[in-house]
Amino acid sequence: MTENVASPPLKLYSYWRSSCSQRVRIALNLKGLNFEYKAVNLLKGEQFTPEYEKINPIGYVPTLVDGDIVIADSFAILMYLEEKYPQHPLLPSDLSKRAVNYQAANIVSSSIQPLQNLVVLKYIEEKSGPEEKLHWVQRVIEKGFAALEKLLKAHAGKFATGDEIFLADVFLAPQIHGAINRFSVDMSKFPLLSRLNDEYNAIAAFQDAEPSKQPDAPQSSS
Ligand SMILES: N[C@@H](CCC(=O)N[C@@H](CS)C(=O)NCC(=O)O)C(=O)O
């Protein structure tokens, strides 16, 4: 990784298993930016402390602090990083390819992840039990993955939109990782996403961002 030129260093408020945090960790690694990891334990409710809500008013991770600048929400953080630290661009210069990247990223961030967020899963489990919760998560992930397979078929190369890593990959990798490792989604129905996942798993910037590698991950986690 290259040295972070910003002073003081970037701080990332993150939870090891949060796919939204994982997106930002991947982007920081790709751009070669060092950061201080600030763990927020979602299971202990640390996202709801008055202190944390001052920097993230909705009480979610991630939050990035860059000197005096505080940004909550992974999409906003990634757009900020893209402008402030243009090395390893996450947005292709070709406009139509860029639009596909926005579309794929938003399928993940608007049409899958919010439906399987902790707050939703807790509610379903309380009302209907753990089986219904798993059934629900698999349903929303499979619907999103089916759409992504259709969308990316015409655009994928080695990675989601060609032979370079862009925004779509940064959103896809954590979502696929969670689908496999947390929610036992049957990936045989999604051959393109499975192949992309193999590519991501071979790249250090993605490996280092994986949940199990984070300082707040319990031992023997995935
Ligand atoms: N749109 C936000 C969503 C953030 C979000 O939902 N974060 C989850 C973890 S991936 C969270 O903090 N959940 C805590 C909760 O549901 O209480 C983003 O992309 O940053």
The ligand as an SDF file (V2000), in Angstrom:
LIG
                    3D

 20 19  0  0  0  0  0  0  0  0999 V2000
  -26.8100    3.3040    2.9460 N   0  0  0  0  0  0  0  0  0  0  0  0
  -25.9370    3.0640    4.0670 C   0  0  0  0  0  0  0  0  0  0  0  0
  -26.4380    1.8380    4.8100 C   0  0  0  0  0  0  0  0  0  0  0  0
  -25.6170    1.6040    6.0520 C   0  0  0  0  0  0  0  0  0  0  0  0
  -26.0740    0.3520    6.7910 C   0  0  0  0  0  0  0  0  0  0  0  0
  -27.1910   -0.1280    6.6230 O   0  0  0  0  0  0  0  0  0  0  0  0
  -25.1770   -0.1890    7.6290 N   0  0  0  0  0  0  0  0  0  0  0  0
  -25.4750   -1.3710    8.3780 C   0  0  0  0  0  0  0  0  0  0  0  0
  -24.3150   -2.3540    8.3010 C   0  0  0  0  0  0  0  0  0  0  0  0
  -23.9870   -2.8550    6.6230 S   0  0  0  0  0  0  0  0  0  0  0  0
  -25.7040   -0.9950    9.8330 C   0  0  0  0  0  0  0  0  0  0  0  0
  -25.0020   -0.1640   10.3620 O   0  0  0  0  0  0  0  0  0  0  0  0
  -26.7030   -1.6130   10.4870 N   0  0  0  0  0  0  0  0  0  0  0  0
  -26.9650   -1.3690   11.8700 C   0  0  0  0  0  0  0  0  0  0  0  0
  -28.3990   -1.5480   12.2540 C   0  0  0  0  0  0  0  0  0  0  0  0
  -29.2150   -2.0140   11.4460 O   0  0  0  0  0  0  0  0  0  0  0  0
  -28.7030   -1.1990   13.4130 O   0  0  0  0  0  0  0  0  0  0  0  0
  -24.5090    2.8580    3.5750 C   0  0  0  0  0  0  0  0  0  0  0  0
  -24.3160    2.4030    2.4520 O   0  0  0  0  0  0  0  0  0  0  0  0
  -23.5720    3.1940    4.3180 O   0  0  0  0  0  0  0  0  0  0  0  0
  1  2  1  0
  2  3  1  0
  2 18  1  0
  3  4  1  0
  4  5  1  0
  5  6  2  0
  5  7  1  0
  7  8  1  0
  8  9  1  0
  8 11  1  0
  9 10  1  0
 11 12  2  0
 11 13  1  0
 13 14  1  0
 14 15  1  0
 15 16  2  0
 15 17  1  0
 18 19  2  0
 18 20  1  0
M  END
$$$$
